[in-house]
Amino acid sequence: MSTYLVTGASRGLGLELARQLQARGDHVIGAVRDPAGADALRATGARIEPLVVDDPASVAALGARLADTPIDVLVNSAGVGGLGRGLPDLTAEELHRYFAVNAVGPVLVTQAVLPSLRAGRLRRVAHLTSLMGSIADNTSGAAYAYRGSKAALNMLNKSMALELGREGFVCVVLNPGWVQTDMGGPHAPTPVADSVRGLLAIVDSLTPERNGRFFHFDGRELPW
Ligand SMILES: NC(=O)c1ccc[n+]([C@@H]2O[C@H](COP(=O)([O-])OP(=O)(O)OC[C@H]3O[C@@H](n4cnc5c(N)ncnc54)[C@H](OP(=O)(O)O)[C@@H]3O)[C@@H](O)[C@H]2O)c1
């Protein structure tokens, strides 16, 4: 049994990660914005912790509450999505909000629980990124805030992987595919359970050679 900290565990991929991990006998600490509204997460048996990833005080408080709790794997799933505005209408507020949640948040969460991760047995960090964060794959443009924030997350993970890799950590960015969640919408081709089964197969297979890499949920490596 391993202990997983999963952010964004109220719904979507984070909730399904909690479901599958709890069902196979692992222990999940599910971090959510609104614990009172987290009935679906509560039903999995997970421990519930409050967390607003774009509020540094909330992130630091989570780290303090978990200071004596070893964590084997951190999965940063919390995120905001959407195409957003085109260049003429793009605002600083939109850019800042996406970067705060999708790029700054995962780094600060990892930083806050680093002592707990160091005390764990596996030292694995997985960030849910997107193929839309791939510069090489961007052939259609748009989604400035979302694409930019996920490209930033990819780069931040690379530096984290190089720094923490020296102490045996494996840090990766994972693309869940286009998934049937609130973010992906009903026309997405991939059921959330299938995406999460693939994501967990990758997380389970993380070895030092995979540190710093970018994987699709089916195991393929993706272009930066
Ligand atoms: N679904 C897809 O097709 C797809 C594709 C590529 C990448 N991804 C990535 O996969 C991850 C999960 O996506 P999803 O489809 O599960 O999204 P989702 O269904 O929209 O759920 C988003 C989750 O993030 C949480 N969240 C949002 N802002 C937060 C904040 N400021 N602080 C704390 N929690 C916050 C939400 O909490 P509340 O319930 O409180 O709002 C919710 O739990 C995201 O990082 C997303 O970018 C998804």
The ligand as an SDF file (V2000), in Angstrom:
LIG
                    3D

 48 52  0  0  0  0  0  0  0  0999 V2000
  -10.3040   16.4530  -19.4860 N   0  0  0  0  0  0  0  0  0  0  0  0
   -9.4410   16.5540  -20.4850 C   0  0  0  0  0  0  0  0  0  0  0  0
   -9.7710   16.2820  -21.6710 O   0  0  0  0  0  0  0  0  0  0  0  0
   -8.0160   16.9800  -20.2090 C   0  0  0  0  0  0  0  0  0  0  0  0
   -7.1220   16.9900  -21.3000 C   0  0  0  0  0  0  0  0  0  0  0  0
   -5.7950   17.3560  -21.0810 C   0  0  0  0  0  0  0  0  0  0  0  0
   -5.3820   17.6960  -19.7960 C   0  0  0  0  0  0  0  0  0  0  0  0
   -6.2780   17.6930  -18.7590 N   0  0  0  0  0  0  0  0  0  0  0  0
   -5.7620   18.0780  -17.4350 C   0  0  0  0  0  0  0  0  0  0  0  0
   -6.1140   17.1240  -16.4580 O   0  0  0  0  0  0  0  0  0  0  0  0
   -6.3260   17.7640  -15.1900 C   0  0  0  0  0  0  0  0  0  0  0  0
   -7.6830   17.3720  -14.6320 C   0  0  0  0  0  0  0  0  0  0  0  0
   -8.6690   17.7790  -15.5700 O   0  0  0  0  0  0  0  0  0  0  0  0
  -10.2140   17.3400  -15.4360 P   0  0  0  0  0  0  0  0  0  0  0  0
  -10.6630   16.9820  -16.8060 O   0  0  0  0  0  0  0  0  0  0  0  0
  -10.3750   16.3880  -14.3060 O   0  0  0  0  0  0  0  0  0  0  0  0
  -10.8560   18.7700  -15.0580 O   0  0  0  0  0  0  0  0  0  0  0  0
  -12.2280   19.1130  -14.3250 P   0  0  0  0  0  0  0  0  0  0  0  0
  -13.1920   18.0000  -14.4770 O   0  0  0  0  0  0  0  0  0  0  0  0
  -12.6080   20.4720  -14.8020 O   0  0  0  0  0  0  0  0  0  0  0  0
  -11.7910   19.2000  -12.7770 O   0  0  0  0  0  0  0  0  0  0  0  0
  -10.8760   20.1870  -12.3980 C   0  0  0  0  0  0  0  0  0  0  0  0
  -10.4420   19.9150  -10.9810 C   0  0  0  0  0  0  0  0  0  0  0  0
   -9.4730   20.9010  -10.6180 O   0  0  0  0  0  0  0  0  0  0  0  0
   -9.9150   21.5510   -9.4300 C   0  0  0  0  0  0  0  0  0  0  0  0
   -9.4660   22.9320   -9.3930 N   0  0  0  0  0  0  0  0  0  0  0  0
   -9.6350   23.8930  -10.3410 C   0  0  0  0  0  0  0  0  0  0  0  0
   -9.1030   25.0520   -9.9230 N   0  0  0  0  0  0  0  0  0  0  0  0
   -8.6010   24.8180   -8.6770 C   0  0  0  0  0  0  0  0  0  0  0  0
   -7.9460   25.6310   -7.7180 C   0  0  0  0  0  0  0  0  0  0  0  0
   -7.6860   26.9150   -7.9550 N   0  0  0  0  0  0  0  0  0  0  0  0
   -7.5680   25.0450   -6.5550 N   0  0  0  0  0  0  0  0  0  0  0  0
   -7.8130   23.7480   -6.3110 C   0  0  0  0  0  0  0  0  0  0  0  0
   -8.4500   22.9300   -7.1710 N   0  0  0  0  0  0  0  0  0  0  0  0
   -8.8330   23.4620   -8.3470 C   0  0  0  0  0  0  0  0  0  0  0  0
  -11.4450   21.4630   -9.4850 C   0  0  0  0  0  0  0  0  0  0  0  0
  -11.9720   21.7000   -8.2020 O   0  0  0  0  0  0  0  0  0  0  0  0
  -13.4910   22.2730   -7.9940 P   0  0  0  0  0  0  0  0  0  0  0  0
  -14.3900   21.0610   -8.0670 O   0  0  0  0  0  0  0  0  0  0  0  0
  -13.4520   22.8960   -6.6620 O   0  0  0  0  0  0  0  0  0  0  0  0
  -13.7770   23.2370   -9.1020 O   0  0  0  0  0  0  0  0  0  0  0  0
  -11.5890   20.0330   -9.9730 C   0  0  0  0  0  0  0  0  0  0  0  0
  -11.3810   19.1200   -8.9300 O   0  0  0  0  0  0  0  0  0  0  0  0
   -6.1880   19.2680  -15.4470 C   0  0  0  0  0  0  0  0  0  0  0  0
   -4.9050   19.6880  -15.0510 O   0  0  0  0  0  0  0  0  0  0  0  0
   -6.3660   19.3790  -16.9580 C   0  0  0  0  0  0  0  0  0  0  0  0
   -5.7170   20.5150  -17.5000 O   0  0  0  0  0  0  0  0  0  0  0  0
   -7.5720   17.3370  -18.9360 C   0  0  0  0  0  0  0  0  0  0  0  0
  1  2  1  0
  2  3  2  0
  2  4  1  0
  4  5  1  0
  4 48  2  0
  5  6  2  0
  6  7  1  0
  7  8  2  0
  8  9  1  0
  8 48  1  0
  9 10  1  0
  9 46  1  0
 10 11  1  0
 11 12  1  0
 11 44  1  0
 12 13  1  0
 13 14  1  0
 14 15  2  0
 14 16  1  0
 14 17  1  0
 17 18  1  0
 18 19  2  0
 18 20  1  0
 18 21  1  0
 21 22  1  0
 22 23  1  0
 23 24  1  0
 23 42  1  0
 24 25  1  0
 25 26  1  0
 25 36  1  0
 26 27  1  0
 26 35  1  0
 27 28  2  0
 28 29  1  0
 29 30  1  0
 29 35  2  0
 30 31  1  0
 30 32  2  0
 32 33  1  0
 33 34  2  0
 34 35  1  0
 36 37  1  0
 36 42  1  0
 37 38  1  0
 38 39  2  0
 38 40  1  0
 38 41  1  0
 42 43  1  0
 44 45  1  0
 44 46  1  0
 46 47  1  0
M  CHG  2   8   1  16  -1
M  END
$$$$
